[in-house]
């Protein structure tokens, strides 16, 4: 579970992304958050995008983004989320190993 961050920005993508989440258009929200992060470097947009990636079990992509956020900002919440994702990667890999798939 990752709480989504509110974004304070005049960029229309911020409102569009939040509306997409409300409408359960998660893929659309992901793309808008990624675009917003790429355009404006807004921490909350990157964080939200990484959370969505994690929910979709795209752990390596989420890990990369959380690491970038932490390295760029030093914010504790990015580090905590990064550690959570790394735990999920480790648990998934262990399960695959136990199933003989890794």
RATAQUI-V693781 format. One record per helix or strand of 2 or more residues. SS is the DSSP state (2 for helix, 1 for strand). FROM is the first residue (numbers start at 1). LEN is the number of residues. Records with the same first field share a line. If there is no record, write none. Layout:
SS: FROM-LEN ; FROM-LEN
This chain:
2: 12-11 ; 26-15 ; 43-13 ; 59-15 ; 76-23
